[in-house]
Amino acid sequence: MLNELFATLPADFVWWSLIVLIAAGFAAGYIDAIAGGGGMIQALALLMAGVPPVATLATNKVVSMCGTTTAVIKYTRGRAINWHLAAACILPCLLASALGSRLVMLLNTTLVNWLIILCIPVALAMVFIRPKKQANNKENPSRGSAIALLTPIGFYDGLLGPGTGTYMAIAANKYLNMRFLRATGLAKPLNLATNIGAAVMFIVAGQVLWVIALPMAAASVLGAYWGSHSAIARGDDFIKKIMLIMLLVMLLVKVGNDFMRHHLHKIVAISACVFINGKHKVASLGEVDDDEKVLVEKFFNLIENYQPVLVSWNGNGFDLPVLHYRALLHGVVAPTYWDVGHFDSQRKWANYLSRFQWQHVDLMDVIAGYQARAVAPLNDMAKLCGFPGKLETDGSAVLDLYQADNVQAIRDYCETDVLNTYLLYLRFELMRGLLLPAAYEARLAMLRDYLSQQEKAHFTEFLAAWPDNN
């Protein structure tokens, strides 16, 4: 029973990175207590440590909940929270957050990222707009006004997330006539309520990495205590400066390329279209629940045992570097793949690593004449040549599928990708005279026949999108 509450650490987690995560928890707690946005720091640190996306969200919520609880206690003692308004807004914000969480599951990740980006400049502009002064320069005591103002931001918290506490504080400062200190104080219990709701769901689902979450939470509590003390002691100008810095950091992070560097990717599917002994086979290596090391070993064992001509589209730019880094991480031995003449002198001229040879053919690279400005996407070229191209799924959907624990859909998508690559390779072989027209047509017919016999939905869909005259 206890084991079900503990999500499994990724196999490639490096324990010294826990020190970095604890430091990130402290920094996030400090900043979040003053201006909000600390969760972004924690999320980035967890992802860079190799924690899977869903476990990152779960662990981040639990850690944030602990830090925000400390901030609420500290702000309450400093009489910086208007509990009259906070109590009225908690339930509407919780319900709105839950609605946003349901809606975000229906949205594309790219759209979500752009919505977050568009919100940040609006918040920056709001910081510089002077609030409308009320009579006697007093806070607006209207619960209705507070609910109408903050509930949409609660919806944003469930839908998008980053910067919720910051946006609530800015809104309260501008439209409820609150000082930044009091506005930040009002945002804390509302932020805590939405954090608790999400954290409970993640805990019940067993997605929290407690061995990481507990020390990070302790650091977050210390950071939040210090941050709250700093905000209360140094006042509005200090809070406003930290708020501006965090909004600018959020904007830079989101506008910058959020596609992870090669060494940070995790391999969950490797698919291949093989033609051997006059027969086709299209499949994904291993099983759906195989870990990364098993998949990488199977790929390099395939190279070791059969020494095939390897064909890819942008393999030199992405697929193979990722495989190299992950093989290095897991200690996968692959002497044939790495041999450039050390063991077999013939490999000096026919190997998988040298660019201008034919043991590995990166079609995108070769057809573009090795000119980066001339490259074309696989989907575009496949459709131009009359092949199906990508179907309902493309690369931008892979993260969403992984977060939904739908690795099988990723495998199916990769299998249609290798089919497109193989069809373009056949056309390339025809173009350079190594495959005669009759042989080319025969190979296409064999592939159609093979796919029609497999009784798999994604192959059936691929065939339906493949015109008979191509």
N, C-alpha and C positions, 0 to 999 in steps of 0.2 A: 504493500500500500504506500509506504514511504517513497519507494523508488518511483512511483507514478508521479510524484510531485516534483521530481528532479529531472529536468530535461538533460539529455546527454550532451556533454561537451563535444565540440567538433574534434575529429581525430588530429587535426593539424594545429590545435590550440597550443601556443607556446606559453609556458607558465610565467616566464618573466614579464610577459605583457600584462599580467595582473597588476603589477606595480603601476604601469602606465594607466590602466583603467581606474585604479584607486585615485590617482592624481586627477584624472578626468572627472571622476565623481565629485571630488572636493571642489574643483574649479566650477563645475556645472551647478553645484549647490549654492556656491557663493554668488555667481552671476544671476541665477534664477531667482534667488531671494531679493535681489535688487531690481532687476529689470526684466526677468523672464528670458527665455531662449536657451536656458542651460541644457534642456533635453537634447537639443541639436548637437551639442558638444559630446554628450554621452553616446548618442546614436552613432556618430561618426567614429568615435573611438572603438566602440564594440564591433562595428563592421570591419574596421581596419585590423582588428585582432582576430578576424576570421569567424566571428559569431554569425550564424545564419540570420537572414533578415527577420523572420518571425520571432526567433529567440531574442534578437536585438530589440524589437519593439516591446516584447514582454518584460525583459530585464530592465530596459530603460524606464518603463512605466512604474515598476516596483521601486526602483531606486529614486525616481523623481517624487513618488508618493511620500517616501520617508523624509526627503529634504524639504518638501513643501509643508509637511506636517510641522516640522521644526520652525519654519518661517511663520506659519500661522500662529503658533504659540508665542513666538517672539514679538510679532506685530501686535498680537492681542495685549500682551503685557505692556507694550509701548503705546497702547490706546490709539493705534493707527488703523483699526478696522471698524467700519461702520456696520455692525452686526444687524442693525435694523434693515439695511438694504441687502446685505449678504444672505441673510436667512430667507428673504423673499425670492432671491434669484437662484438659489441652489437647485431646487427641483426643476424649474424650467430649463436651466442650463444643462442639467443631467439628461433630461428627455431630448433636448435638441442635439446633444452630443451623441446619444444613442442613435437618433435618426441619421445624423451625418455619417456615423460608422457603418450603418447599413447601406447608405447610398454610395459610399466610396468603393465598396466591393464591386459596383457595377461600372466604375470608371476606369479608363486606361491610365496607366502610370504616367505616361508623358503628359496627358491633360492635367493630372493632379499636380505635377511639378510646375507646369506653367501657371496654374491658378495660384499656387503658393508665391511664385515670382511676382505676379501682378499685384498681390496684396501688400508686398513689402514697400514699394514706392508710395503707395497710398498712406501707409502708416508713417513713413518718413515725413511726408507732407503734413500730416496731422500734428506731428510733434511741433512743427514750426508755426502752426496756426494758433493764434491767441484764443483762449477760451472766452466764450461770451459771459460777461460778468452779470451775476444776478444781484438783486437788491440786497444790500448789506453784505455783499461778498460772501454769502453763506452757501454751504453745500445744498444741493437739491435733495430734499428728504423724500421725494415721491418714489414709492416702490414701483408704481406702474412705469415711470420713466426708466428706472433702472432695469426692470425686466425687459422692456421693449428694446433697450439699448444693448444689453449684454447677452440676451438669449441667442441672437444671430451669431455672436462670437462663440457661444457654446456649440452651436451647430458647426461652425468652422473647425472647432477643436476635434470633433468626431470625423469630419470630412477630410481635413488637411493636416491640422495639428500644430506645426511649428509656429512659435511666437504668440500662442493664445494669451498667455498671461500679459505679455507686452501690449497686445492689442486691447485687452480689457482695461489696462491701466490708462492707456492713451485716451480711450473712449470716455472713461469716467472723469479724466482730467478735463477734457474738452466740453462734455455735455452734461456732467453732473456737478461741474464747478468745484471739483476736488483738487487739492494740492497733489502733486505727484506721489508724495509719501502715502497719503490716505487712499489715493487711487490704486497704488500698488498693493496696499493692504487689503482693499476690497477684492482685488483679483485673486489673492492667495487662497481663501477658502473655496472659491468657485473652481479654481484650477485643481485644488485638492479633491473636490467632489468628483470631477470628471476623471481624474487620475485613479481614484479608488475604484470607480465603476469599471474602467478598462483593466486595471490590475487584477481585480477579482476574476474577470473572465479569463485572463491569461493564466492565472494560478490554477483555476479549475481545469483548464485545458492542458496543464502540465508543461507549459512552454518556457517557464522561468528557469534560467541557469542560476540556481541558488548559490552555488560555490563562487560565482562571480558577483551576484547581486548583493549578498550580505556584506562583504567588505566594501563594495562601492557605496552601499546604502549608509554604512557607518561614516564614510568619508563625506558623503553628501550632507549628512546631518551636521557635521562639523562646519562644512562650507556654508550651509544655510544659516547656521547660528551666527557665524562671523559676518556674512553678507547682510543679514537682517539688522544686526547691530550697527554696521557701517551705514546702512540706509537711514536708520532712525537718527543716528548721531550726526550725519552729514547733510541730510535734507534733500530738498527738491532738485537743486542744481546738480548734485552728484548723481542722483537717480537718472535725471534727464540725459546726462553725458553717457552713462553706461548704456542707457536705452538706445541712444543713437548709434553707439559703437556696435551693439548687438544686431541692430537692424541692418547696418552696413555689412557686417560679417555674414548675416543670413543671405543678403542679396548677392554677395560675391560667391558664396558657396553654391547657391542655387543657379545663378547665371552661368557659372563655370561648368565645364563638362563633368556631368555626374556619372559618366561611364567609368567604371573602376579600371585601374591599371591591371595589366595582364596577370601579374603575380598574385593579385587578390581574388581572381575568379576561382570559383569552385566548379569542378566538372561533375555533372550529374547524368550526362548522356553522351555517348559516342556512337554515331551511326555510320554505316558503310554500305555502298552498293558494290558488290564483288562480281566479277566475271572471270570464272575459272573453269577449265575443262569444258568449255562450250556452254556453260550454264550460268544463269544469274542468281544472285541471292542479295536481298536487301533486308538488313536487320540492324538492331542496336546491340552493342556488346553487353554481356552480362545480364543481370536481372534488374528490375526497377529499384529494388531496395539495396543493391550492392553499394558499398561505400566507394569513395573516390579512388582510393589506392587500387582496389580491385579493377576498376574500369581502366585506369591508366596502364596497369600491368597487362591487361588483356590486349590493349592497343599495341603496345610495344612487342608483346609476344607474337601478335599477328605479323608484324614486320619481321621479327626474328625467324619465324617458321616458314613464311612464304616469300619474303623479300619482293613484294609486289611493286608495280609502278603506282606511286601514290599521287592521286589527283585531288586538287582542292580549288576553292575559289577564295582568294585572300588567305590561304593557309599560312603563307610566310608572314602576313601582317597580324594575324590573330590566333588561329587555331593551334598552330605548332608552337609558337612562343608560350602560350598558356600550358600546353602539354609539357613543354620543357621545364617550366617553373614547378609545375605540380609533381612531375617525375622526380625532380631534384628534392623537393620537399619530402616525398615519400621514400626516397632511396631506391627508385626503380632502375634495375640494370637493363641496358639495351645496347650491347656492343655493336651489333650490326647497324643499327640506326645511326649511331654516332661515328662509325668507321669512315674516315676519309683517306684511307690508305695505310693506316697503322698496322692493321691485321691482314688486310687483303689489298695488295697493290692496285688491283683493278678498281677498287673503290675510290681511288683518287679522281677518277674521271666519271664515275657513276655512283653517286651517293645521294643521300636525302637532304644534305645541308647546303651544298654549293648552289648558287643561284642559277648559273647558266648551264644546266644539265637536265637530264630527262628522267631521273629516278623519282624525283618529286616534281610534278608539273602544277605550278600555281597558275591556273588558267587566266585569272584576272591579271596577274603580273605579266604573263607571257603575251597575251593578246594586246595589252596596253603598251607593249614595247618597253616594259620596265619604267614607264613614266607615270609618276604619281598623279599628275594632272589629267591623265587620259583614262584612268580606271573607271569601270562601270559597275553598278550593283548587279548581283546575281539575278535578282527578280526581274530587272529591266531587260537584261540580255536574254533570259529564258523566254520571256513573253514576246520579245521582238523576233525570236527565232521560231515562234509558234508552239512553244512548250508551255506547260501549265503555270510555271512560276510558283510563287508562294500562294497558298490557299487562304483560309480564314485567319491563320496564325502567322505572325512574323516575329522577328527578333525582339521587338519592343514588348511583346507579351510574355517572354520567357520568365522574367522576374515575377510577374503576377501569377503565372502557373506554378512556379516554385513555391511562392508564399502560400498558395492554395494547396500545397502538397500533391500536385498533379504532375508528377514526373513522367507518367506514361504519355501525357499529352505532349511533353517536351520531346520525348523519344519519337513520337509519331511525326512531329514537326521536323525533326532532324532527318528522319528517313525520307521525307518528301524533298528536303533540301539536297540531300545527296543524289536523289533521282534527277533533279534539275541539273546538278553539276555533271553527272554522268552523261546526260543527253547532250549537254554543250560540249563535253569532251569528245563524244562520237562525231558531232558536227565538225569539231576542230580537226579530228583525225581524217575526216573526209576532205576538209579544206586543204590539208597539207599532203594529200595523196597517199596516206598510209592505210586508208580504208576505201575500197572501191565502192561506187554507188550501190551496186547489188548487195555487197556485204553490209553496207550501212543500213539499207532497208531491211535486210534480214535480221540485223541486230535489234532494230527498233521493234520488229514484229515479235521477236523472241521475248523482249522485255514486256511488251503488252500482254503476251500470253502468260508470262510468269506472274505479273501483277493481278491479272484476272482470276488466277487460281488461288490467290492467297486469302480471299474472303476477309479482308481487313478494311474497315471503313475509310481510313485515310488513303489507301491504295485505290479503292473504288472512286473516291472523290477526285483523286489525281487523274485517273483514266477518263473520268467524265469531262475534265477540263482540258484534255489532250486531244486536239482535232485529229481525225483519221488521216488527213493528208500531211501530217508532220511526224 
